[in-house]
Amino acid sequence: MNSIKLNDILKLENLNNTKIRFNLMFGGNWNPIEMFKNNEMETILGGHYWNYDKKKSYKSGQITVGFIRIKNNENLWLLFHIGKVTKDLNLQNAVGYEYETLTEYEKYFGRIIVRFKNKSQNMVRKATSVIDDCEIAQILPDIFDNDIFPGYDKVNISWKELSRVITKDTWKTALRNQKGVYLITDTSNGKMYVGSAYGDEMILNRWKSYVKIGNGGNKELKNLEFDHIKEHFRFSILDIFKSTTENETIIERESWWKETLLSRKFGYNAN
């Protein structure tokens, strides 16, 4: 079966005046796909129109096509922007251009996923050199939202991610049906907090409280500012148990994890 190419859909006419940018990250900690889901478009677009110190990304008048990589799959990229450079600001190590969004393509933003293996370290490419290698993997019926529950052993999310996914049906179903022991890690200092969930709605109910008030009612966490929690807390799951499991079993495992991770001595557990 013949594959469908990106330009079969976009029908860009002047490929000689078009560049495609495959946006990954800045400084090792910039995750554009999460920013896209959080609607942080100003930051993502700043990265797309960024100049480094030795080479300009674009020229005035050029068309730019922007992709961001879908997490955990290096060959799948989400289209998020097509624009035109209206002014070169002559800035290095900064956002280097003014631009206008080409509104005729907006219906595709966040919906076209292409399969492309980038064999170059250069993330800004001439369209003529790569566009035929961009195959349509999927056209989504709505804006990209990859918030399907990944499995209990793969949960490792920031507070901001938690505040978003806690409203998703697959996450709510998974978290309300399991008792368990969970881990909160403060990325600013490495301190950990081990908690357990065995009441109504189990893990879901506990984690909803962290989204709502930050500290979840926990003694040591009450000493932290909510903004600190939003910025630095990550959530994962250590153990899960069926809803019929005796609560004493959950409490015993919680205590075991506290001892193992030394979260009483070096972390945020007070007991």
C-alpha positions in Angstrom: 0.0 0.0 0.0 1.3 3.4 -0.9 1.9 5.7 2.1 0.3 9.1 2.3 2.9 11.9 2.5 2.6 15.1 4.5 2.4 17.3 1.5 -0.4 15.2 0.0 -2.5 16.8 2.8 -0.9 20.2 3.2 -0.2 20.9 -0.5 2.5 23.5 0.3 3.4 25.0 -3.1 6.8 26.7 -2.5 8.9 24.0 -0.8 12.1 25.8 -1.8 11.0 28.6 0.6 9.8 26.3 3.4 11.6 24.9 6.4 10.5 22.2 8.8 11.6 22.2 12.4 11.5 19.1 14.6 11.3 20.5 18.1 12.6 18.3 20.9 13.6 20.2 24.0 15.7 23.0 25.5 18.5 22.4 28.0 17.4 18.8 28.5 14.2 19.7 30.4 11.9 21.3 27.9 9.2 18.8 27.0 7.1 20.4 24.2 4.5 17.6 24.0 3.5 18.2 27.6 3.5 21.9 27.1 1.2 21.4 24.1 -1.2 19.5 26.3 -1.0 22.2 28.9 -1.7 24.8 26.2 1.7 26.6 26.7 1.8 27.7 23.1 3.7 30.9 23.6 6.7 28.9 25.0 6.5 26.3 22.3 6.4 28.9 19.5 9.3 30.7 21.1 11.3 27.5 20.7 10.1 27.1 17.2 11.3 30.5 16.2 14.5 30.4 18.3 18.0 31.2 17.0 21.1 29.7 18.4 24.4 31.5 18.5 26.0 30.3 15.3 23.3 29.8 12.7 20.0 31.5 12.0 17.0 29.2 11.7 15.0 31.1 9.1 14.9 34.1 6.7 12.3 36.7 6.3 9.5 35.5 4.1 10.1 31.8 4.7 7.3 29.4 5.5 7.9 27.4 8.7 6.4 24.0 9.6 6.6 23.0 13.3 6.5 19.5 14.7 7.0 18.3 18.3 7.9 14.7 19.2 5.4 12.5 20.8 6.9 11.3 24.1 8.3 7.7 24.2 8.2 7.4 20.4 11.2 9.0 18.6 9.7 8.6 15.1 6.2 10.1 15.7 5.8 13.9 15.4 2.7 16.1 16.0 2.1 19.1 13.7 1.5 22.1 15.8 2.2 25.2 13.7 2.6 26.5 10.1 3.6 30.1 9.8 5.4 32.8 7.8 8.4 34.8 9.0 7.4 38.5 8.7 10.5 40.0 10.3 14.1 38.9 11.2 14.9 40.5 14.6 18.7 39.7 14.2 18.9 38.1 17.6 21.0 35.1 18.6 20.3 32.8 21.5 16.8 34.2 21.6 13.5 34.2 19.7 14.7 35.6 16.5 11.6 36.4 14.4 8.2 37.9 14.2 5.8 35.7 12.3 2.2 35.2 11.3 0.3 32.0 11.6 -1.1 30.7 8.3 -4.7 30.2 9.4 -5.7 28.1 6.4 -3.7 25.3 8.0 -5.0 25.7 11.6 -7.5 22.9 11.2 -4.5 20.5 11.1 -2.7 21.8 14.2 -2.6 19.2 16.9 -4.3 16.6 14.6 -1.7 15.4 12.0 0.9 12.9 13.3 3.7 12.0 10.9 6.2 9.2 11.0 9.7 10.5 10.4 13.1 9.3 11.4 15.4 12.2 11.9 18.9 11.1 10.9 20.5 14.5 11.4 21.4 16.4 14.5 20.1 19.5 12.8 16.5 20.0 13.8 15.8 22.8 11.3 15.6 21.2 7.8 14.9 22.4 4.3 11.5 21.1 3.3 12.8 19.8 0.0 15.2 17.5 1.9 12.7 15.8 4.3 9.1 16.4 3.4 8.9 13.2 1.2 10.1 11.2 4.2 7.2 12.5 6.4 4.5 9.9 6.2 1.1 10.5 7.6 0.7 8.1 10.6 -2.6 9.4 11.7 -5.1 12.3 11.4 -6.8 12.6 14.7 -10.6 13.4 14.9 -9.8 16.1 17.6 -6.8 17.9 19.1 -4.1 15.6 20.4 -4.6 14.4 24.0 -2.4 11.4 24.8 -3.7 11.1 28.4 -4.7 7.4 28.3 -3.7 5.7 31.6 -0.3 4.0 30.9 -0.5 1.3 33.5 0.2 1.4 37.3 3.9 0.6 36.9 4.5 3.4 34.4 2.9 6.3 36.3 5.5 9.0 36.9 4.0 12.4 36.5 4.4 16.0 37.7 1.9 17.8 39.7 0.9 19.8 36.6 0.4 16.6 34.7 -1.6 15.1 37.6 -3.9 18.1 37.7 -4.7 17.5 34.1 -5.1 13.7 33.9 -7.0 13.4 37.2 -10.1 14.4 35.2 -9.6 11.8 32.4 -11.9 8.8 32.4 -9.2 6.2 32.0 -7.2 7.6 34.9 -10.2 8.0 37.2 -11.3 4.4 36.5 -7.8 3.0 37.1 -7.1 5.0 40.3 -10.5 4.6 42.0 -10.5 0.8 41.7 -7.1 0.0 43.4 -5.8 0.4 46.9 -2.2 1.1 46.9 1.0 2.7 48.1 2.3 5.7 46.3 5.4 7.9 46.2 5.8 11.6 46.0 9.2 12.9 45.1 10.3 16.5 45.6 12.6 17.2 42.6 14.2 20.3 44.2 15.9 18.3 47.0 15.2 14.6 46.4 13.1 14.2 49.5 10.3 11.6 49.3 6.9 11.0 50.8 5.3 7.5 50.9 1.6 7.4 51.3 -1.2 4.8 51.1 -4.7 4.8 49.8 -7.5 2.5 50.9 -10.6 4.6 51.6 -13.3 5.8 49.3 -12.1 6.0 45.7 -8.7 4.8 46.9 -5.7 6.3 45.0 -8.0 8.7 43.1 -9.3 10.3 46.2 -5.9 10.8 47.8 -4.4 12.3 44.6 -7.3 14.6 44.0 -6.5 16.1 47.4 -3.0 16.9 46.3 -4.3 18.6 43.3 -6.8 20.6 45.3 -4.7 21.7 48.3 -1.2 20.5 47.5 -0.3 18.9 50.8 -3.1 16.3 50.9 -3.5 17.1 54.6 -0.1 15.5 55.4 1.8 17.1 58.4 5.2 17.6 56.9 3.9 18.7 53.5 1.9 21.4 55.1 5.1 23.3 55.7 5.6 23.7 52.0 4.2 26.4 49.8 1.6 25.3 47.3 3.6 26.9 44.5 6.6 24.8 45.5 4.5 21.6 45.3 3.1 22.6 41.9 6.6 23.1 40.6 8.6 20.2 42.1 6.3 17.3 43.1 6.2 14.1 41.1 3.8 11.2 41.7 4.3 7.5 41.1 2.8 4.2 42.3 4.9 1.7 44.4 2.3 -1.1 45.0 -1.3 -1.8 44.0 -3.8 -4.1 45.5 -7.3 -5.3 44.8 -10.1 -3.3 46.5 -10.9 -6.4 48.6 -7.4 -6.5 50.2 -7.4 -5.9 53.9 -6.4 -2.4 54.9 -3.8 -3.7 57.3 -1.9 -5.2 54.3 -1.7 -1.8 52.7 -0.5 -0.2 55.9 2.2 -2.8 56.4 3.5 -2.2 52.8 3.4 1.5 53.3 5.6 1.1 56.4 8.0 -1.3 54.5 8.4 1.3 51.8 9.1 4.1 54.3 11.8 2.0 55.9 13.3 1.0 52.5 13.3 4.5 51.1 14.3 6.1 54.4 11.5 8.6 53.9 11.1 9.1 57.7 14.8 9.9 58.2 15.5 11.9 55.1 12.1 12.6 53.6 8.7 14.1 54.4 7.1 11.2 56.4 6.6 12.2 60.0 5.6 8.7 61.2 
